[in-house]
Amino acid sequence: MKTHAAVFRRLTSRSLFGSRWLLAAGCLGCLAGAAGAQYNGLDISVRSEIADKPFGKSDPKDRPVHGKVYAIFAVNLIQSQDKLVKPVDATRLAGLVVHELDQHGYVRMLKGQQPDVLISVLYGRGWLRNPYLAGSGPETQGGASSVPGVGSPSVSITGIPTQLFKEMGTGFEAKLQKAQYEKLCIRITAWQYPTDAKAKPKQLWSTTMIVDDPDHRDLNTIAAAMLAAGSPYFDKEIKEEEVDITSPLPEGRVNVGPVEVVKDPLKPREK
């Protein structure tokens, strides 16, 4: 996380508050007009976790309370050997993030105000950690997985009772296989606003939205749907490995005109 650490060390300087992301937070919402659009047949998986929860405690009442005043301080592309179908408009993407944050109780930082949380946005394509593999380790900043390729997703995991029960569940193998492929993703991460320039960056929560087929999908056209699917899980813990969301199909409509009786040509004529 050297990139984030370097950014955090600059947060106490006045120069950062002149950056385009912090000052643009007040107007980015106007760029998110397409945030409510529906993309039919798009399967979106969402992963979300609380990073600073007390160890060993799962009760929601024991989880920490995070502030709602925010500023976006970074929008970064995942470095990958393979390019996206089209370059992403980072300013529009930031506007979509602002729209979803505003819709879920977050408040944009005003000029001269100190934010409670700093939001970073990571987007692009990459090999993510497979949550269905036991002990797969934490997600890296670049979205890389401890399993770099697609070649070994069917390896049996043994010796861990909880994992064994999961493996026996319906559809587990299919989910494991699907999670092994390269993904398009958007990750929203909240960081505690640092009061000490030398303090280590503290992650509060993160929500990751992923879709398949990065070779044929334009992230620009599906980013709004991905964020709309993931935003209800901002600052929330998902007990499952991930939640799968499919955008609804449009309602069908049939327009009926004047009724016309057509004679059956095979029916003999009446005398």
C-alpha positions, 0 to 999 in steps of 0.5 A: 500500500505504498501508494496510499501511504504516500498520499496520506503523508501529504494529507496534512499539507494545504496543497492537497486541498487544492487537488481536483478530487477534493475540490471537485467533490461538491460538483461531481454529483451533476455528472452522475445522471446515468447512475439510475440506469438499468443494464439488463442481464448483467451479473454483478458480484459484490464483496464488502467488509469492515476492516477495523472491526474488533477481532473475534466479534461478529455482533453488529452492535460491536462494530465501530461507528464511522463518520459520514462526511467524506472527500474523494482523494484518489481515483486510480486505474489497476495496473494490468498487462491487458488494456480495458476495452476503452479508457475510463473517464475517471472524472465521470466515474468519480461523479458516479461514486459521489452520487451513490455516496450521497444517496446513502447518507454520506455528506460531501466535505465543504470548503474549510471542513475536515472530512471523517473519511477519505474515499479512494476508488480503484478500477480496472481489470485484474485477478482478484483473490478468490474468496471461496478458497480457504486461506487465500489471503487479503486482497492486494492494492492492485487486485491481484490474487494469490492464485495468478492464473486460471489453471488451478481452481478445482484444487480440493481444500481439506483440513478446515471443517468450515471450508469442508461444509462450504464445499459440500454446499449446492453450487459451491464448485461453480462459484469457486470456478467463476471467481477464478477468472479475470474480472472487471472491478470497482473498489471503493475504500474508506480511510480514516482521516489522518491527524498525524502525518506520520501515522500509518493509513487506517482502512475502515471499510471497502466494497468491491463490485465485479463483473466477468468478461473484461475483454468484451465489456466497456467499464464506462457503460456498466460502472453506474450499474455496478455502483448502484448494486454495491452502494447499499453495502457501503460500510457493511459486512457481508457474511457470505463470500460475495453477493450476486446481483442481476439487474432486472429485465424490463417489463413487457408491453403489448399494444392492441389496436382495433380488432378485425375478424379474419375469415378462415380461408379453409372454412367452406362458404355458407350457402 
